Amino acid sequence: MKTGFRILAAAAALGAAMMAPCARESAAAEHSPEIKRLIAAANQAGEQELNLTWGSTFGGAQGAKKFEALFNRMYGMNLKVSFTPGPSMTEMAGKVSLEVVSGQRPLTDILLGTESHYGDLLNRNILESYEYGRLSPRLSKDVVVHKNIGVEVAGIVGGISYHSGLVSPSEAPRKLEDVLNPKWKGKIASTVNAGIFDRVAARPEWGVEKMKGFIARLSDQVGGLVRCQENNRILSHEFVMMVLNCGSYQIRREKAKGAPLEHVIPEDSATIGFFHLGVPRGSAHPNLAKLYINTIMSEEGQRLIYEMEFTDHPALTGSQSGGELNHLKTKGSGILKIDAKFVSEHPELGKLSDELTKILRKAKGN
């Protein structure tokens, strides 16, 4: 058993144990043949525990406990999740890669990462290739990662966040270049790593050189560079907006706490990336890991994801985050999907991101 603290969903386990046999049989009858196969395989292999290691995404330890309870309700099992808080997604992707290549048992049964991490892993044989679509009709090709190495779990839509008490809806930028208006000079924050601008550059109306020119002009406008999570710098009136931020879900989360923040997706810079989950090769509990991923992708699982992160997968039935994209579609604005395959096929994005970061940091003396 790995170190870390164990999360026991006692009530869920007791409920599963006390479930009437006919009710269990009825629930089991609703599962797909692949779900039944995985349950049988997990039982035969003696898989009873799932080891998860990542940060606070998806609720961290508390989120793992909620999904443990949902898992046991869905499958009539008595899963125990051992959750260990881990380092950044980038560090975890590197660590798991080294473990798999060296033949060690991976620290985590499921790897959490964005399209950047999964794009880098796409051709490296680190993650198990598995036909996730066999689990449920919900896991269509729209959500399964290229080469079947994982699934997209929830969307990340970047944009501009602003203080609703300092910027009126009529003043909020509609296109990216609107932030170059002289009235915003010195009042804008951007991120220390020029986040998402490289993705926007891949849109047909932009391109590399045009984006470099824009960032050069933006550098004269911004009053400082901040980290993605530093919305407090806007709330304190140090800045009136952040261009671009790291995801609308972060703003919805703050608004739910009463923060006077709003988010707008410029019509000429809409992109969507994703949080991903997949099973590392050599995982200690591969059958339970796949069932756990299916749990998160279920309709109730996606509601839990939204409850904790204020995002879900917009392509799935019941999505609560898809409205922001539908709003853009009604205006005829395209939304560029940046998935793992796209990242893998466009390695120049990483180089461009570094160049754009240098432009911003040099201008601000960082």
C-alpha positions as a printed Julia matrix, in Angstrom:
366×3 Matrix{Float64}:
   0.0     0.0     0.0
   1.41    3.39   -0.93
   1.98    6.12    1.59
  -0.52    8.89    1.89
  -3.78    9.1     3.67
  -6.58    6.68    2.89
  -9.99    7.97    2.03
 -12.73    5.66    3.22
 -16.24    6.16    1.96
 -17.73    4.18    4.83
 -21.32    5.09    4.15
 -21.06    4.18    0.47
 -19.31    0.91    1.25
 -21.94   -0.01    3.86
 -24.7     0.88    1.43
 -23.16   -1.33   -1.24
 -22.73   -4.2     1.21
 -26.35   -3.97    2.36
 -27.78   -3.64   -1.15
 -30.42   -6.27   -1.78
 -29.23   -9.03   -4.17
 -32.01   -8.29   -6.67
 -31.08   -4.6    -6.67
 -27.44   -5.47   -7.33
 -28.41   -7.8   -10.14
 -30.65   -5.1   -11.64
 -27.84   -2.53  -11.5
 -25.35   -4.98  -12.97
 -27.69   -5.75  -15.84
 -27.49   -2.12  -16.9
 -23.71   -2.2   -17.33
 -22.07   -2.63  -20.71
 -20.32   -5.95  -21.41
 -16.96   -4.18  -21.03
 -17.91   -2.81  -17.61
 -18.88   -6.3   -16.49
 -15.59   -7.65  -17.84
 -13.56   -5.05  -15.95
 -15.42   -5.71  -12.7
 -14.78   -9.44  -13.05
 -11.13   -8.84  -13.98
 -10.65   -6.54  -10.98
 -12.15   -9.12   -8.63
 -10.04  -11.91  -10.11
  -6.86   -9.83   -9.79
  -7.73   -8.85   -6.23
  -7.9    -5.14   -7.06
  -9.61   -3.38   -4.15
  -7.68   -0.13   -3.85
  -6.88    2.69   -6.26
  -3.77    4.85   -5.86
  -4.17    8.45   -7.05
  -1.59   11.2    -6.94
  -2.16   14.76   -8.16
  -2.74   18.23   -6.76
  -5.93   20.03   -5.79
  -7.57   19.64   -9.22
 -10.96   17.89   -9.14
 -11.26   18.57   -5.45
  -8.04   16.86   -4.39
  -8.6    14.51   -1.45
 -12.22   15.55   -0.89
 -13.01   15.08   -4.56
 -11.45   11.61   -4.53
 -13.69   10.71   -1.6
 -16.8    11.85   -3.48
 -15.85    9.87   -6.58
 -15.08    6.84   -4.43
 -18.63    6.93   -3.09
 -20.09    7.37   -6.59
 -17.93    4.52   -7.91
 -19.2     2.14   -5.25
 -22.81    3.13   -5.91
 -22.42    2.64   -9.65
 -20.74   -0.76   -9.54
 -21.83   -2.25   -6.21
 -18.18   -2.57   -5.19
 -16.16   -1.59   -2.14
 -13.36    0.47   -3.67
 -10.95    2.3    -1.38
  -9.05    5.26   -2.82
  -5.62    6.05   -1.44
  -5.02    9.69   -2.39
  -1.6    11.31   -2.05
  -1.23   15.04   -2.8
   1.3    15.36   -5.58
   3.42   17.9    -7.47
   2.46   19.8   -10.61
   1.02   18.0   -13.63
   4.26   18.59  -15.51
   6.33   17.02  -12.73
   3.94   14.08  -12.43
   4.01   13.44  -16.19
   7.8    13.38  -16.04
   7.88   11.15  -12.98
   5.4     8.63  -14.41
   7.33    8.57  -17.7
  10.55    7.68  -15.88
   8.78    5.01  -13.84
   7.25    3.36  -16.9
  10.45    3.46  -18.95
  12.48    1.98  -16.08
   9.94   -0.78  -15.45
   8.86    0.53  -12.05
   5.28    0.46  -10.83
   3.8     3.94  -11.48
   3.11    6.0    -8.37
  -0.42    6.77   -9.58
  -2.93    4.46  -11.26
  -4.32    7.4   -13.26
  -2.37   10.31  -14.74
  -3.99   13.76  -14.72
  -2.75   16.26  -17.29
  -3.7    18.83  -19.9
  -3.45   18.59  -23.68
   0.16   19.79  -23.41
   1.16   16.82  -21.26
  -0.84   14.29  -23.25
   0.4    15.71  -26.54
   3.96   15.14  -25.35
   3.12   11.57  -24.26
   1.16   10.65  -27.37
   3.96    8.81  -29.16
   6.04    7.7   -26.19
   4.23    4.49  -25.15
   3.82    5.71  -21.57
   0.05    5.47  -21.31
  -1.97    2.34  -22.01
  -3.88    2.33  -25.28
  -7.42    1.22  -24.49
 -10.74    1.46  -26.34
 -12.55    3.73  -23.88
 -15.59    3.85  -26.13
 -16.4     0.3   -25.05
 -17.21    1.59  -21.56
 -20.11    3.84  -22.47
 -21.72    5.61  -25.45
 -20.73    8.84  -23.69
 -17.09    8.12  -24.46
 -17.3     8.9   -28.16
 -14.41    9.88  -30.43
 -15.13   13.5   -29.45
 -13.76   12.9   -25.95
 -11.28   10.04  -26.38
  -7.66   11.07  -26.92
  -5.92   10.17  -30.18
  -4.49    6.64  -30.12
  -6.85    5.85  -27.22
  -4.35    6.86  -24.52
  -6.94    8.61  -22.35
 -10.04   10.77  -22.27
 -10.73   14.48  -22.15
 -12.51   15.09  -18.87
 -13.27   18.82  -18.72
 -12.75   21.9   -20.88
 -10.4    24.85  -20.32
 -11.53   28.01  -22.14
  -9.21   30.98  -21.84
 -10.26   34.59  -22.16
 -10.23   37.92  -20.41
 -11.26   38.3   -16.78
 -12.19   41.7   -15.42
 -13.47   43.45  -12.3
 -17.18   44.03  -12.83
 -17.06   47.1   -10.59
 -14.31   48.72  -12.63
 -15.2    47.64  -16.16
 -18.76   47.82  -17.43
 -20.16   45.13  -19.75
 -20.23   47.65  -22.58
 -16.51   48.37  -22.06
 -15.47   44.72  -21.89
 -13.29   43.73  -24.86
 -15.08   41.95  -27.67
 -11.94   41.26  -29.71
  -8.43   40.74  -28.46
  -7.06   43.98  -29.88
  -9.68   45.94  -27.91
  -7.38   45.66  -24.89
  -4.92   47.97  -26.67
  -7.24   50.92  -26.09
  -5.14   53.68  -24.42
  -7.61   53.91  -21.51
  -6.43   50.5   -20.28
  -2.72   51.35  -20.33
  -1.06   50.24  -17.1
  -4.29   48.73  -15.81
  -3.93   45.33  -17.47
  -2.22   42.23  -16.1
  -0.98   39.36  -18.21
   0.43   36.01  -17.14
   4.11   35.35  -16.51
   4.18   32.61  -19.14
   2.06   34.36  -21.82
  -0.49   31.6   -21.34
  -2.8    30.59  -24.22
  -1.5    33.24  -26.66
   0.4    30.53  -28.54
  -2.89   28.64  -28.97
  -4.66   31.74  -30.24
  -1.85   32.2   -32.77
  -2.95   28.92  -34.38
  -6.3    30.46  -35.33
  -6.58   31.41  -39.02
  -7.03   35.14  -38.36
  -3.82   35.35  -36.38
  -0.65   33.41  -37.18
   2.8    33.56  -35.58
   4.07   36.92  -36.8
   0.82   38.75  -36.19
   0.7    37.38  -32.65
   4.28   38.43  -31.96
   3.4    41.94  -33.1
   0.34   41.99  -30.88
   2.3    40.82  -27.82
   4.86   43.54  -28.43
   2.1    46.14  -28.35
   0.42   44.46  -25.39
   3.68   44.67  -23.45
   3.37   48.47  -23.57
  -0.15   48.22  -22.12
   0.28   45.78  -19.25
   1.06   47.05  -15.78
   2.42   43.74  -14.5
   2.71   39.99  -14.95
   0.93   37.63  -12.58
   0.29   33.94  -12.05
  -2.93   32.41  -13.32
  -4.48   32.05   -9.89
  -3.8    35.61   -8.76
  -7.3    36.95   -9.24
  -6.8    38.77   -5.94
  -4.64   41.26   -7.87
  -7.79   42.25   -9.77
 -10.03   42.14   -6.72
  -7.65   44.51   -4.92
  -7.98   47.01   -7.81
  -4.27   46.69   -8.67
  -5.44   45.77  -12.17
  -8.83   45.95  -13.85
  -8.41   42.9   -16.11
  -6.21   39.91  -16.95
  -5.34   39.2   -20.59
  -5.41   36.27  -21.22
  -6.39   34.2   -18.2
  -6.04   30.45  -17.77
  -9.67   29.44  -17.93
 -13.21   30.66  -17.44
 -13.77   27.95  -14.82
 -11.5    29.83  -12.43
 -13.66   32.93  -12.74
 -16.9    31.0   -12.23
 -15.38   29.49   -9.1
 -14.53   32.95   -7.71
 -17.94   34.34   -8.65
 -19.58   31.53   -6.7
 -17.8    32.93   -3.65
 -19.21   36.39   -4.35
 -16.21   37.91   -6.13
 -17.02   40.8    -8.53
 -15.37   39.14  -11.52
 -16.56   38.51  -15.05
 -15.12   36.58  -17.98
 -15.34   37.28  -21.68
 -14.08   35.17  -24.58
 -12.9    37.48  -27.38
 -14.62   36.58  -30.64
 -11.3    36.31  -32.49
  -9.42   34.21  -29.93
 -11.68   31.39  -28.71
  -9.79   28.19  -27.97
 -10.52   25.19  -25.79
  -8.09   22.8   -24.15
  -8.82   20.0   -21.7
  -7.97   18.19  -18.5
  -7.21   14.53  -19.31
  -7.12   11.2   -17.5
  -5.4     8.02  -18.66
  -3.86    4.84  -17.26
  -0.04    4.53  -17.16
   1.41    1.28  -18.46
   2.17   -1.08  -15.59
  -0.5     0.45  -13.35
  -1.09   -1.59  -10.19
  -4.87   -1.47  -10.63
  -5.64   -1.0   -14.35
  -9.17   -2.43  -14.25
 -10.31   -0.22  -11.38
  -8.58    2.75  -13.0
 -10.66    2.41  -16.18
 -13.85    2.02  -14.15
 -12.92    5.13  -12.15
 -12.44    7.14  -15.35
 -15.82    5.94  -16.58
 -17.31    7.06  -13.26
 -15.96   10.58  -13.77
 -17.31   10.65  -17.33
 -20.8     9.57  -16.28
 -23.49   12.23  -16.09
 -23.37   12.26  -12.29
 -19.58   12.26  -12.38
 -19.55   15.3   -14.64
 -21.92   17.07  -12.26
 -19.43   16.42   -9.48
 -16.59   17.76  -11.64
 -18.56   20.94  -12.24
 -19.43   21.21   -8.57
 -15.72   21.19   -7.7
 -14.06   22.86  -10.72
 -16.89   24.79  -12.41
 -16.13   23.09  -15.69
 -17.0    19.82  -17.41
 -16.8    18.44  -20.93
 -19.0    20.55  -23.22
 -19.48   17.69  -25.69
 -21.23   15.47  -23.14
 -24.96   15.38  -22.51
 -25.82   17.39  -19.41
 -22.83   19.75  -19.7
 -23.13   22.92  -17.63
 -20.17   24.68  -19.24
 -21.17   24.34  -22.87
 -23.3    27.47  -22.78
 -20.33   29.82  -23.09
 -19.3    28.12  -26.33
 -22.85   28.03  -27.69
 -22.98   31.8   -27.15
 -19.96   32.2   -29.42
 -21.4    29.88  -32.03
 -24.53   32.0   -32.3
 -22.25   34.9   -33.25
 -20.55   32.81  -35.91
 -17.25   32.71  -34.03
 -15.15   29.62  -34.49
 -13.72   27.75  -31.52
 -10.33   26.16  -32.07
 -10.02   22.83  -30.26
  -6.49   22.32  -28.95
  -6.3    18.63  -28.15
  -3.38   16.27  -27.6
  -3.17   15.4   -31.3
  -3.04   19.08  -32.24
  -0.25   19.73  -29.73
   1.7    16.7   -30.95
   1.41   17.84  -34.57
   2.39   21.45  -33.77
   5.59   21.3   -31.72
   6.28   24.87  -32.81
   3.68   26.03  -30.28
   6.09   25.37  -27.43
   8.8    27.46  -29.08
   6.33   30.24  -29.8
   5.16   30.24  -26.19
   8.76   30.77  -25.06
   9.21   33.63  -27.54
   6.0    35.37  -26.49
   6.96   34.99  -22.84
  10.33   36.62  -23.49
   8.66   39.56  -25.22
   6.37   40.17  -22.25
   8.99   39.63  -19.56
  11.63   41.76  -21.27
   9.21   44.66  -21.56
   8.38   44.44  -17.84
  11.97   43.89  -16.75
  11.3    40.35  -15.51
